[in-house]
Amino acid sequence: MGMNSLTIRQIEDATSLANFHCGIEAMDDFIHSGLNDSIRNHYCNSYSVHLGSELVAMFALSFDSLELDSDSLEEMAEGLRIKMRFV
């Protein structure tokens, strides 16, 4: 694998994400204080994404579902529009 290869690794212990920040405070709070419980209790499988040796992203696949109404979807879309203005 080259230095610019993406690799995905399953997260067994979220303390490895102590210095990771996605930029959304509520999500960062969950990653740093709630994700380990979710992993330990089998609520989700979590993964880290690395570009070479640098951690660039993480994601979790939940074993449950979340129903969103149109207001929630609009709030998510607005948050994405705001974030994309700064990219």
PDB file of N, CA, C and O in Angstrom:
ATOM      1  N   MET A   1       0.824  -1.186   0.000  1.00  0.00           N
ATOM      2  CA  MET A   1       0.000   0.000   0.000  1.00  0.00           C
ATOM      3  C   MET A   1       0.867   1.249   0.000  1.00  0.00           C
ATOM      4  O   MET A   1       1.875   1.318   0.703  1.00  0.00           O
ATOM      5  N   GLY A   2       0.468   2.232  -0.793  1.00  0.00           N
ATOM      6  CA  GLY A   2       1.210   3.479  -0.854  1.00  0.00           C
ATOM      7  C   GLY A   2       0.887   4.384   0.321  1.00  0.00           C
ATOM      8  O   GLY A   2      -0.013   4.106   1.113  1.00  0.00           O
ATOM      9  N   MET A   3       1.639   5.475   0.417  1.00  0.00           N
ATOM     10  CA  MET A   3       1.431   6.412   1.528  1.00  0.00           C
ATOM     11  C   MET A   3       0.076   7.094   1.460  1.00  0.00           C
ATOM     12  O   MET A   3      -0.420   7.570   2.482  1.00  0.00           O
ATOM     13  N   ASN A   4      -0.538   7.155   0.281  1.00  0.00           N
ATOM     14  CA  ASN A   4      -1.829   7.809   0.133  1.00  0.00           C
ATOM     15  C   ASN A   4      -2.981   6.827   0.093  1.00  0.00           C
ATOM     16  O   ASN A   4      -4.075   7.175  -0.352  1.00  0.00           O
ATOM     17  N   SER A   5      -2.754   5.607   0.549  1.00  0.00           N
ATOM     18  CA  SER A   5      -3.801   4.600   0.555  1.00  0.00           C
ATOM     19  C   SER A   5      -4.754   4.813   1.723  1.00  0.00           C
ATOM     20  O   SER A   5      -4.334   5.122   2.839  1.00  0.00           O
ATOM     21  N   LEU A   6      -6.036   4.644   1.448  1.00  0.00           N
ATOM     22  CA  LEU A   6      -7.027   4.672   2.515  1.00  0.00           C
ATOM     23  C   LEU A   6      -7.118   3.285   3.129  1.00  0.00           C
ATOM     24  O   LEU A   6      -7.160   2.283   2.414  1.00  0.00           O
ATOM     25  N   THR A   7      -7.149   3.230   4.434  1.00  0.00           N
ATOM     26  CA  THR A   7      -7.379   1.966   5.131  1.00  0.00           C
ATOM     27  C   THR A   7      -8.496   2.182   6.139  1.00  0.00           C
ATOM     28  O   THR A   7      -8.631   3.256   6.724  1.00  0.00           O
ATOM     29  N   ILE A   8      -9.285   1.148   6.328  1.00  0.00           N
ATOM     30  CA  ILE A   8     -10.389   1.183   7.284  1.00  0.00           C
ATOM     31  C   ILE A   8     -10.116   0.107   8.321  1.00  0.00           C
ATOM     32  O   ILE A   8      -9.848  -1.047   7.987  1.00  0.00           O
ATOM     33  N   ARG A   9     -10.190   0.506   9.588  1.00  0.00           N
ATOM     34  CA  ARG A   9      -9.923  -0.417  10.694  1.00  0.00           C
ATOM     35  C   ARG A   9     -11.092  -0.387  11.666  1.00  0.00           C
ATOM     36  O   ARG A   9     -11.629   0.678  11.972  1.00  0.00           O
ATOM     37  N   GLN A  10     -11.481  -1.552  12.146  1.00  0.00           N
ATOM     38  CA  GLN A  10     -12.538  -1.588  13.153  1.00  0.00           C
ATOM     39  C   GLN A  10     -11.993  -1.039  14.467  1.00  0.00           C
ATOM     40  O   GLN A  10     -10.869  -1.344  14.865  1.00  0.00           O
ATOM     41  N   ILE A  11     -12.801  -0.233  15.125  1.00  0.00           N
ATOM     42  CA  ILE A  11     -12.421   0.360  16.408  1.00  0.00           C
ATOM     43  C   ILE A  11     -12.901  -0.562  17.520  1.00  0.00           C
ATOM     44  O   ILE A  11     -14.098  -0.812  17.656  1.00  0.00           O
ATOM     45  N   GLU A  12     -11.977  -1.059  18.302  1.00  0.00           N
ATOM     46  CA  GLU A  12     -12.314  -1.884  19.460  1.00  0.00           C
ATOM     47  C   GLU A  12     -12.373  -1.044  20.726  1.00  0.00           C
ATOM     48  O   GLU A  12     -13.088  -1.382  21.669  1.00  0.00           O
ATOM     49  N   ASP A  13     -11.618   0.056  20.748  1.00  0.00           N
ATOM     50  CA  ASP A  13     -11.520   0.925  21.915  1.00  0.00           C
ATOM     51  C   ASP A  13     -11.460   2.368  21.423  1.00  0.00           C
ATOM     52  O   ASP A  13     -10.481   2.775  20.797  1.00  0.00           O
ATOM     53  N   ALA A  14     -12.495   3.126  21.702  1.00  0.00           N
ATOM     54  CA  ALA A  14     -12.599   4.492  21.176  1.00  0.00           C
ATOM     55  C   ALA A  14     -11.625   5.466  21.820  1.00  0.00           C
ATOM     56  O   ALA A  14     -11.558   6.620  21.396  1.00  0.00           O
ATOM     57  N   THR A  15     -10.866   5.049  22.829  1.00  0.00           N
ATOM     58  CA  THR A  15      -9.870   5.967  23.387  1.00  0.00           C
ATOM     59  C   THR A  15      -8.803   6.292  22.347  1.00  0.00           C
ATOM     60  O   THR A  15      -8.069   7.269  22.495  1.00  0.00           O
ATOM     61  N   SER A  16      -8.713   5.475  21.293  1.00  0.00           N
ATOM     62  CA  SER A  16      -7.774   5.770  20.203  1.00  0.00           C
ATOM     63  C   SER A  16      -8.198   7.018  19.429  1.00  0.00           C
ATOM     64  O   SER A  16      -7.429   7.543  18.624  1.00  0.00           O
ATOM     65  N   LEU A  17      -9.424   7.493  19.675  1.00  0.00           N
ATOM     66  CA  LEU A  17      -9.951   8.681  18.992  1.00  0.00           C
ATOM     67  C   LEU A  17      -9.863   9.933  19.865  1.00  0.00           C
ATOM     68  O   LEU A  17     -10.502  10.941  19.562  1.00  0.00           O
ATOM     69  N   ALA A  18      -9.087   9.882  20.934  1.00  0.00           N
ATOM     70  CA  ALA A  18      -9.018  10.990  21.889  1.00  0.00           C
ATOM     71  C   ALA A  18      -8.661  12.318  21.232  1.00  0.00           C
ATOM     72  O   ALA A  18      -9.151  13.360  21.667  1.00  0.00           O
ATOM     73  N   ASN A  19      -7.832  12.313  20.210  1.00  0.00           N
ATOM     74  CA  ASN A  19      -7.419  13.549  19.536  1.00  0.00           C
ATOM     75  C   ASN A  19      -8.191  13.815  18.256  1.00  0.00           C
ATOM     76  O   ASN A  19      -7.873  14.754  17.526  1.00  0.00           O
ATOM     77  N   PHE A  20      -9.208  12.999  17.971  1.00  0.00           N
ATOM     78  CA  PHE A  20     -10.011  13.159  16.759  1.00  0.00           C
ATOM     79  C   PHE A  20     -11.182  14.086  17.049  1.00  0.00           C
ATOM     80  O   PHE A  20     -11.854  13.941  18.070  1.00  0.00           O
ATOM     81  N   HIS A  21     -11.428  15.035  16.158  1.00  0.00           N
ATOM     82  CA  HIS A  21     -12.563  15.951  16.273  1.00  0.00           C
ATOM     83  C   HIS A  21     -13.186  16.115  14.895  1.00  0.00           C
ATOM     84  O   HIS A  21     -12.495  16.413  13.922  1.00  0.00           O
ATOM     85  N   CYS A  22     -14.501  15.915  14.822  1.00  0.00           N
ATOM     86  CA  CYS A  22     -15.195  16.060  13.542  1.00  0.00           C
ATOM     87  C   CYS A  22     -15.656  17.491  13.322  1.00  0.00           C
ATOM     88  O   CYS A  22     -15.985  17.863  12.196  1.00  0.00           O
ATOM     89  N   GLY A  23     -15.685  18.304  14.377  1.00  0.00           N
ATOM     90  CA  GLY A  23     -16.083  19.695  14.234  1.00  0.00           C
ATOM     91  C   GLY A  23     -17.517  19.966  14.636  1.00  0.00           C
ATOM     92  O   GLY A  23     -17.944  21.121  14.652  1.00  0.00           O
ATOM     93  N   ILE A  24     -18.275  18.919  14.965  1.00  0.00           N
ATOM     94  CA  ILE A  24     -19.644  19.086  15.442  1.00  0.00           C
ATOM     95  C   ILE A  24     -19.619  18.704  16.913  1.00  0.00           C
ATOM     96  O   ILE A  24     -19.407  17.541  17.256  1.00  0.00           O
ATOM     97  N   GLU A  25     -19.835  19.684  17.780  1.00  0.00           N
ATOM     98  CA  GLU A  25     -19.615  19.497  19.218  1.00  0.00           C
ATOM     99  C   GLU A  25     -20.363  18.297  19.794  1.00  0.00           C
ATOM    100  O   GLU A  25     -19.782  17.520  20.552  1.00  0.00           O
ATOM    101  N   ALA A  26     -21.629  18.133  19.451  1.00  0.00           N
ATOM    102  CA  ALA A  26     -22.411  17.019  20.004  1.00  0.00           C
ATOM    103  C   ALA A  26     -21.840  15.674  19.562  1.00  0.00           C
ATOM    104  O   ALA A  26     -21.802  14.723  20.343  1.00  0.00           O
ATOM    105  N   MET A  27     -21.403  15.600  18.321  1.00  0.00           N
ATOM    106  CA  MET A  27     -20.814  14.347  17.830  1.00  0.00           C
ATOM    107  C   MET A  27     -19.462  14.096  18.495  1.00  0.00           C
ATOM    108  O   MET A  27     -19.155  12.968  18.879  1.00  0.00           O
ATOM    109  N   ASP A  28     -18.662  15.144  18.628  1.00  0.00           N
ATOM    110  CA  ASP A  28     -17.373  14.996  19.309  1.00  0.00           C
ATOM    111  C   ASP A  28     -17.571  14.523  20.751  1.00  0.00           C
ATOM    112  O   ASP A  28     -16.841  13.657  21.232  1.00  0.00           O
ATOM    113  N   ASP A  29     -18.565  15.099  21.436  1.00  0.00           N
ATOM    114  CA  ASP A  29     -18.859  14.675  22.803  1.00  0.00           C
ATOM    115  C   ASP A  29     -19.200  13.187  22.848  1.00  0.00           C
ATOM    116  O   ASP A  29     -18.724  12.463  23.723  1.00  0.00           O
ATOM    117  N   PHE A  30     -20.026  12.732  21.901  1.00  0.00           N
ATOM    118  CA  PHE A  30     -20.387  11.315  21.866  1.00  0.00           C
ATOM    119  C   PHE A  30     -19.167  10.447  21.577  1.00  0.00           C
ATOM    120  O   PHE A  30     -18.961   9.429  22.238  1.00  0.00           O
ATOM    121  N   ILE A  31     -18.364  10.839  20.602  1.00  0.00           N
ATOM    122  CA  ILE A  31     -17.173  10.058  20.244  1.00  0.00           C
ATOM    123  C   ILE A  31     -16.259   9.907  21.456  1.00  0.00           C
ATOM    124  O   ILE A  31     -15.718   8.828  21.699  1.00  0.00           O
ATOM    125  N   HIS A  32     -16.089  10.983  22.211  1.00  0.00           N
ATOM    126  CA  HIS A  32     -15.139  10.962  23.328  1.00  0.00           C
ATOM    127  C   HIS A  32     -15.719  10.414  24.627  1.00  0.00           C
ATOM    128  O   HIS A  32     -14.968   9.969  25.495  1.00  0.00           O
ATOM    129  N   SER A  33     -17.053  10.438  24.775  1.00  0.00           N
ATOM    130  CA  SER A  33     -17.586   9.985  26.058  1.00  0.00           C
ATOM    131  C   SER A  33     -18.651   8.898  25.965  1.00  0.00           C
ATOM    132  O   SER A  33     -18.991   8.305  26.989  1.00  0.00           O
ATOM    133  N   GLY A  34     -19.189   8.614  24.787  1.00  0.00           N
ATOM    134  CA  GLY A  34     -20.253   7.617  24.680  1.00  0.00           C
ATOM    135  C   GLY A  34     -19.997   6.474  23.731  1.00  0.00           C
ATOM    136  O   GLY A  34     -20.641   5.429  23.828  1.00  0.00           O
ATOM    137  N   LEU A  35     -19.068   6.654  22.818  1.00  0.00           N
ATOM    138  CA  LEU A  35     -18.845   5.640  21.791  1.00  0.00           C
ATOM    139  C   LEU A  35     -18.353   4.321  22.381  1.00  0.00           C
ATOM    140  O   LEU A  35     -18.779   3.251  21.947  1.00  0.00           O
ATOM    141  N   ASN A  36     -17.466   4.391  23.362  1.00  0.00           N
ATOM    142  CA  ASN A  36     -16.970   3.147  23.961  1.00  0.00           C
ATOM    143  C   ASN A  36     -18.106   2.307  24.532  1.00  0.00           C
ATOM    144  O   ASN A  36     -18.113   1.087  24.371  1.00  0.00           O
ATOM    145  N   ASP A  37     -19.063   2.944  25.197  1.00  0.00           N
ATOM    146  CA  ASP A  37     -20.207   2.204  25.736  1.00  0.00           C
ATOM    147  C   ASP A  37     -21.016   1.563  24.611  1.00  0.00           C
ATOM    148  O   ASP A  37     -21.463   0.424  24.746  1.00  0.00           O
ATOM    149  N   SER A  38     -21.208   2.273  23.513  1.00  0.00           N
ATOM    150  CA  SER A  38     -21.953   1.730  22.387  1.00  0.00           C
ATOM    151  C   SER A  38     -21.238   0.537  21.767  1.00  0.00           C
ATOM    152  O   SER A  38     -21.876  -0.440  21.374  1.00  0.00           O
ATOM    153  N   ILE A  39     -19.917   0.617  21.682  1.00  0.00           N
ATOM    154  CA  ILE A  39     -19.136  -0.503  21.151  1.00  0.00           C
ATOM    155  C   ILE A  39     -19.226  -1.686  22.113  1.00  0.00           C
ATOM    156  O   ILE A  39     -19.496  -2.815  21.702  1.00  0.00           O
ATOM    157  N   ARG A  40     -18.999  -1.416  23.382  1.00  0.00           N
ATOM    158  CA  ARG A  40     -18.977  -2.470  24.408  1.00  0.00           C
ATOM    159  C   ARG A  40     -20.338  -3.171  24.527  1.00  0.00           C
ATOM    160  O   ARG A  40     -20.396  -4.379  24.754  1.00  0.00           O
ATOM    161  N   ASN A  41     -21.420  -2.416  24.376  1.00  0.00           N
ATOM    162  CA  ASN A  41     -22.766  -2.978  24.502  1.00  0.00           C
ATOM    163  C   ASN A  41     -23.337  -3.477  23.177  1.00  0.00           C
ATOM    164  O   ASN A  41     -24.511  -3.836  23.091  1.00  0.00           O
ATOM    165  N   HIS A  42     -22.497  -3.496  22.152  1.00  0.00           N
ATOM    166  CA  HIS A  42     -22.875  -4.020  20.828  1.00  0.00           C
ATOM    167  C   HIS A  42     -24.047  -3.259  20.197  1.00  0.00           C
ATOM    168  O   HIS A  42     -24.904  -3.851  19.542  1.00  0.00           O
ATOM    169  N   TYR A  43     -24.068  -1.934  20.404  1.00  0.00           N
ATOM    170  CA  TYR A  43     -25.068  -1.097  19.751  1.00  0.00           C
ATOM    171  C   TYR A  43     -24.623  -0.723  18.338  1.00  0.00           C
ATOM    172  O   TYR A  43     -25.446  -0.371  17.492  1.00  0.00           O
ATOM    173  N   CYS A  44     -23.314  -0.804  18.090  1.00  0.00           N
ATOM    174  CA  CYS A  44     -22.798  -0.424  16.776  1.00  0.00           C
ATOM    175  C   CYS A  44     -21.423  -1.049  16.555  1.00  0.00           C
ATOM    176  O   CYS A  44     -20.755  -1.476  17.497  1.00  0.00           O
ATOM    177  N   ASN A  45     -21.026  -1.089  15.311  1.00  0.00           N
ATOM    178  CA  ASN A  45     -19.637  -1.362  14.929  1.00  0.00           C
ATOM    179  C   ASN A  45     -19.067  -0.037  14.462  1.00  0.00           C
ATOM    180  O   ASN A  45     -19.696   0.672  13.677  1.00  0.00           O
ATOM    181  N   SER A  46     -17.881   0.300  14.941  1.00  0.00           N
ATOM    182  CA  SER A  46     -17.266   1.577  14.594  1.00  0.00           C
ATOM    183  C   SER A  46     -15.954   1.345  13.870  1.00  0.00           C
ATOM    184  O   SER A  46     -15.254   0.362  14.112  1.00  0.00           O
ATOM    185  N   TYR A  47     -15.634   2.275  12.974  1.00  0.00           N
ATOM    186  CA  TYR A  47     -14.460   2.124  12.126  1.00  0.00           C
ATOM    187  C   TYR A  47     -13.715   3.446  12.026  1.00  0.00           C
ATOM    188  O   TYR A  47     -14.322   4.517  12.049  1.00  0.00           O
ATOM    189  N   SER A  48     -12.413   3.361  11.917  1.00  0.00           N
ATOM    190  CA  SER A  48     -11.585   4.539  11.666  1.00  0.00           C
ATOM    191  C   SER A  48     -11.055   4.448  10.236  1.00  0.00           C
ATOM    192  O   SER A  48     -10.790   3.361   9.722  1.00  0.00           O
ATOM    193  N   VAL A  49     -10.907   5.603   9.613  1.00  0.00           N
ATOM    194  CA  VAL A  49     -10.415   5.688   8.242  1.00  0.00           C
ATOM    195  C   VAL A  49      -9.096   6.446   8.284  1.00  0.00           C
ATOM    196  O   VAL A  49      -9.021   7.545   8.833  1.00  0.00           O
ATOM    197  N   HIS A  50      -8.063   5.855   7.705  1.00  0.00           N
ATOM    198  CA  HIS A  50      -6.722   6.436   7.731  1.00  0.00           C
ATOM    199  C   HIS A  50      -6.235   6.681   6.310  1.00  0.00           C
ATOM    200  O   HIS A  50      -6.444   5.854   5.422  1.00  0.00           O
ATOM    201  N   LEU A  51      -5.593   7.804   6.102  1.00  0.00           N
ATOM    202  CA  LEU A  51      -4.912   8.111   4.854  1.00  0.00           C
ATOM    203  C   LEU A  51      -3.434   8.036   5.195  1.00  0.00           C
ATOM    204  O   LEU A  51      -2.892   8.932   5.842  1.00  0.00           O
ATOM    205  N   GLY A  52      -2.790   6.974   4.761  1.00  0.00           N
ATOM    206  CA  GLY A  52      -1.441   6.700   5.230  1.00  0.00           C
ATOM    207  C   GLY A  52      -1.523   6.422   6.716  1.00  0.00           C
ATOM    208  O   GLY A  52      -2.266   5.535   7.135  1.00  0.00           O
ATOM    209  N   SER A  53      -0.782   7.152   7.515  1.00  0.00           N
ATOM    210  CA  SER A  53      -0.832   6.962   8.967  1.00  0.00           C
ATOM    211  C   SER A  53      -1.744   7.962   9.661  1.00  0.00           C
ATOM    212  O   SER A  53      -1.893   7.911  10.882  1.00  0.00           O
ATOM    213  N   GLU A  54      -2.362   8.878   8.902  1.00  0.00           N
ATOM    214  CA  GLU A  54      -3.198   9.921   9.497  1.00  0.00           C
ATOM    215  C   GLU A  54      -4.661   9.494   9.596  1.00  0.00           C
ATOM    216  O   GLU A  54      -5.250   9.033   8.619  1.00  0.00           O
ATOM    217  N   LEU A  55      -5.240   9.653  10.786  1.00  0.00           N
ATOM    218  CA  LEU A  55      -6.663   9.405  10.993  1.00  0.00           C
ATOM    219  C   LEU A  55      -7.443  10.556  10.357  1.00  0.00           C
ATOM    220  O   LEU A  55      -7.279  11.708  10.759  1.00  0.00           O
ATOM    221  N   VAL A  56      -8.290  10.254   9.366  1.00  0.00           N
ATOM    222  CA  VAL A  56      -9.008  11.312   8.658  1.00  0.00           C
ATOM    223  C   VAL A  56     -10.521  11.270   8.857  1.00  0.00           C
ATOM    224  O   VAL A  56     -11.210  12.249   8.574  1.00  0.00           O
ATOM    225  N   ALA A  57     -11.043  10.137   9.345  1.00  0.00           N
ATOM    226  CA  ALA A  57     -12.490  10.023   9.534  1.00  0.00           C
ATOM    227  C   ALA A  57     -12.790   8.826  10.415  1.00  0.00           C
ATOM    228  O   ALA A  57     -11.938   7.971  10.654  1.00  0.00           O
ATOM    229  N   MET A  58     -14.028   8.789  10.893  1.00  0.00           N
ATOM    230  CA  MET A  58     -14.523   7.606  11.575  1.00  0.00           C
ATOM    231  C   MET A  58     -16.007   7.510  11.269  1.00  0.00           C
ATOM    232  O   MET A  58     -16.659   8.510  10.970  1.00  0.00           O
ATOM    233  N   PHE A  59     -16.530   6.300  11.345  1.00  0.00           N
ATOM    234  CA  PHE A  59     -17.967   6.113  11.160  1.00  0.00           C
ATOM    235  C   PHE A  59     -18.415   4.919  11.975  1.00  0.00           C
ATOM    236  O   PHE A  59     -17.613   4.060  12.342  1.00  0.00           O
ATOM    237  N   ALA A  60     -19.706   4.874  12.253  1.00  0.00           N
ATOM    238  CA  ALA A  60     -20.282   3.779  13.026  1.00  0.00           C
ATOM    239  C   ALA A  60     -21.530   3.290  12.317  1.00  0.00           C
ATOM    240  O   ALA A  60     -22.312   4.078  11.785  1.00  0.00           O
ATOM    241  N   LEU A  61     -21.701   2.000  12.320  1.00  0.00           N
ATOM    242  CA  LEU A  61     -22.898   1.382  11.765  1.00  0.00           C
ATOM    243  C   LEU A  61     -23.730   0.873  12.929  1.00  0.00           C
ATOM    244  O   LEU A  61     -23.306  -0.020  13.663  1.00  0.00           O
ATOM    245  N   SER A  62     -24.904   1.440  13.092  1.00  0.00           N
ATOM    246  CA  SER A  62     -25.768   1.114  14.220  1.00  0.00           C
ATOM    247  C   SER A  62     -26.570  -0.147  13.932  1.00  0.00           C
ATOM    248  O   SER A  62     -26.905  -0.446  12.786  1.00  0.00           O
ATOM    249  N   PHE A  63     -26.866  -0.874  14.994  1.00  0.00           N
ATOM    250  CA  PHE A  63     -27.687  -2.076  14.874  1.00  0.00           C
ATOM    251  C   PHE A  63     -29.162  -1.744  15.063  1.00  0.00           C
ATOM    252  O   PHE A  63     -29.984  -2.646  15.225  1.00  0.00           O
ATOM    253  N   ASP A  64     -29.500  -0.479  15.043  1.00  0.00           N
ATOM    254  CA  ASP A  64     -30.860  -0.010  15.236  1.00  0.00           C
ATOM    255  C   ASP A  64     -31.185   0.940  14.103  1.00  0.00           C
ATOM    256  O   ASP A  64     -30.369   1.135  13.202  1.00  0.00           O
ATOM    257  N   SER A  65     -32.335   1.518  14.136  1.00  0.00           N
ATOM    258  CA  SER A  65     -32.698   2.483  13.106  1.00  0.00           C
ATOM    259  C   SER A  65     -33.126   3.783  13.766  1.00  0.00           C
ATOM    260  O   SER A  65     -33.504   3.819  14.936  1.00  0.00           O
ATOM    261  N   LEU A  66     -33.055   4.833  12.991  1.00  0.00           N
ATOM    262  CA  LEU A  66     -33.435   6.153  13.461  1.00  0.00           C
ATOM    263  C   LEU A  66     -34.413   6.715  12.444  1.00  0.00           C
ATOM    264  O   LEU A  66     -34.093   6.834  11.261  1.00  0.00           O
ATOM    265  N   GLU A  67     -35.582   7.051  12.901  1.00  0.00           N
ATOM    266  CA  GLU A  67     -36.574   7.636  12.015  1.00  0.00           C
ATOM    267  C   GLU A  67     -36.466   9.147  12.092  1.00  0.00           C
ATOM    268  O   GLU A  67     -36.487   9.728  13.177  1.00  0.00           O
ATOM    269  N   LEU A  68     -36.350   9.776  10.936  1.00  0.00           N
ATOM    270  CA  LEU A  68     -36.228  11.231  10.867  1.00  0.00           C
ATOM    271  C   LEU A  68     -37.475  11.811  10.221  1.00  0.00           C
ATOM    272  O   LEU A  68     -37.967  11.297   9.216  1.00  0.00           O
ATOM    273  N   ASP A  69     -37.980  12.885  10.811  1.00  0.00           N
ATOM    274  CA  ASP A  69     -39.088  13.579  10.175  1.00  0.00           C
ATOM    275  C   ASP A  69     -38.529  14.656   9.250  1.00  0.00           C
ATOM    276  O   ASP A  69     -37.314  14.854   9.205  1.00  0.00           O
ATOM    277  N   SER A  70     -39.372  15.339   8.528  1.00  0.00           N
ATOM    278  CA  SER A  70     -38.909  16.326   7.545  1.00  0.00           C
ATOM    279  C   SER A  70     -38.165  17.481   8.208  1.00  0.00           C
ATOM    280  O   SER A  70     -37.238  18.032   7.614  1.00  0.00           O
ATOM    281  N   ASP A  71     -38.557  17.863   9.436  1.00  0.00           N
ATOM    282  CA  ASP A  71     -37.845  18.935  10.144  1.00  0.00           C
ATOM    283  C   ASP A  71     -36.411  18.524  10.455  1.00  0.00           C
ATOM    284  O   ASP A  71     -35.486  19.321  10.295  1.00  0.00           O
ATOM    285  N   SER A  72     -36.222  17.276  10.900  1.00  0.00           N
ATOM    286  CA  SER A  72     -34.874  16.780  11.212  1.00  0.00           C
ATOM    287  C   SER A  72     -34.016  16.740   9.956  1.00  0.00           C
ATOM    288  O   SER A  72     -32.842  17.109   9.989  1.00  0.00           O
ATOM    289  N   LEU A  73     -34.600  16.295   8.855  1.00  0.00           N
ATOM    290  CA  LEU A  73     -33.853  16.241   7.601  1.00  0.00           C
ATOM    291  C   LEU A  73     -33.438  17.636   7.151  1.00  0.00           C
ATOM    292  O   LEU A  73     -32.326  17.824   6.658  1.00  0.00           O
ATOM    293  N   GLU A  74     -34.330  18.617   7.316  1.00  0.00           N
ATOM    294  CA  GLU A  74     -34.006  19.993   6.932  1.00  0.00           C
ATOM    295  C   GLU A  74     -32.896  20.548   7.816  1.00  0.00           C
ATOM    296  O   GLU A  74     -32.018  21.254   7.319  1.00  0.00           O
ATOM    297  N   GLU A  75     -32.911  20.248   9.119  1.00  0.00           N
ATOM    298  CA  GLU A  75     -31.852  20.700  10.014  1.00  0.00           C
ATOM    299  C   GLU A  75     -30.513  20.094   9.621  1.00  0.00           C
ATOM    300  O   GLU A  75     -29.490  20.778   9.649  1.00  0.00           O
ATOM    301  N   MET A  76     -30.510  18.818   9.254  1.00  0.00           N
ATOM    302  CA  MET A  76     -29.273  18.163   8.817  1.00  0.00           C
ATOM    303  C   MET A  76     -28.758  18.806   7.536  1.00  0.00           C
ATOM    304  O   MET A  76     -27.559  19.044   7.396  1.00  0.00           O
ATOM    305  N   ALA A  77     -29.657  19.086   6.607  1.00  0.00           N
ATOM    306  CA  ALA A  77     -29.265  19.701   5.340  1.00  0.00           C
ATOM    307  C   ALA A  77     -28.685  21.087   5.573  1.00  0.00           C
ATOM    308  O   ALA A  77     -27.694  21.455   4.943  1.00  0.00           O
ATOM    309  N   GLU A  78     -29.289  21.862   6.469  1.00  0.00           N
ATOM    310  CA  GLU A  78     -28.786  23.209   6.775  1.00  0.00           C
ATOM    311  C   GLU A  78     -27.404  23.131   7.408  1.00  0.00           C
ATOM    312  O   GLU A  78     -26.527  23.931   7.083  1.00  0.00           O
ATOM    313  N   GLY A  79     -27.203  22.175   8.309  1.00  0.00           N
ATOM    314  CA  GLY A  79     -25.891  21.988   8.915  1.00  0.00           C
ATOM    315  C   GLY A  79     -24.838  21.661   7.880  1.00  0.00           C
ATOM    316  O   GLY A  79     -23.710  22.147   7.971  1.00  0.00           O
ATOM    317  N   LEU A  80     -25.183  20.847   6.897  1.00  0.00           N
ATOM    318  CA  LEU A  80     -24.258  20.507   5.822  1.00  0.00           C
ATOM    319  C   LEU A  80     -23.956  21.734   4.964  1.00  0.00           C
ATOM    320  O   LEU A  80     -22.808  21.956   4.582  1.00  0.00           O
ATOM    321  N   ARG A  81     -24.988  22.536   4.659  1.00  0.00           N
ATOM    322  CA  ARG A  81     -24.760  23.753   3.863  1.00  0.00           C
ATOM    323  C   ARG A  81     -23.820  24.696   4.582  1.00  0.00           C
ATOM    324  O   ARG A  81     -22.943  25.287   3.952  1.00  0.00           O
ATOM    325  N   ILE A  82     -23.981  24.852   5.890  1.00  0.00           N
ATOM    326  CA  ILE A  82     -23.102  25.730   6.660  1.00  0.00           C
ATOM    327  C   ILE A  82     -21.681  25.197   6.640  1.00  0.00           C
ATOM    328  O   ILE A  82     -20.739  25.959   6.423  1.00  0.00           O
ATOM    329  N   LYS A  83     -21.513  23.902   6.863  1.00  0.00           N
ATOM    330  CA  LYS A  83     -20.184  23.297   6.902  1.00  0.00           C
ATOM    331  C   LYS A  83     -19.498  23.425   5.537  1.00  0.00           C
ATOM    332  O   LYS A  83     -18.301  23.709   5.480  1.00  0.00           O
ATOM    333  N   MET A  84     -20.225  23.223   4.453  1.00  0.00           N
ATOM    334  CA  MET A  84     -19.634  23.274   3.108  1.00  0.00           C
ATOM    335  C   MET A  84     -19.159  24.681   2.757  1.00  0.00           C
ATOM    336  O   MET A  84     -18.272  24.827   1.915  1.00  0.00           O
ATOM    337  N   ARG A  85     -19.717  25.719   3.373  1.00  0.00           N
ATOM    338  CA  ARG A  85     -19.257  27.077   3.120  1.00  0.00           C
ATOM    339  C   ARG A  85     -17.832  27.290   3.611  1.00  0.00           C
ATOM    340  O   ARG A  85     -17.120  28.157   3.104  1.00  0.00           O
ATOM    341  N   PHE A  86     -17.414  26.498   4.598  1.00  0.00           N
ATOM    342  CA  PHE A  86     -16.097  26.664   5.205  1.00  0.00           C
ATOM    343  C   PHE A  86     -15.078  25.703   4.653  1.00  0.00           C
ATOM    344  O   PHE A  86     -13.924  25.732   5.081  1.00  0.00           O
ATOM    345  N   VAL A  87     -15.454  24.851   3.719  1.00  0.00           N
ATOM    346  CA  VAL A  87     -14.516  23.876   3.147  1.00  0.00           C
ATOM    347  C   VAL A  87     -13.792  24.480   1.979  1.00  0.00           C
ATOM    348  O   VAL A  87     -12.959  23.818   1.360  1.00  0.00           O
TER     349      VAL A  87
END
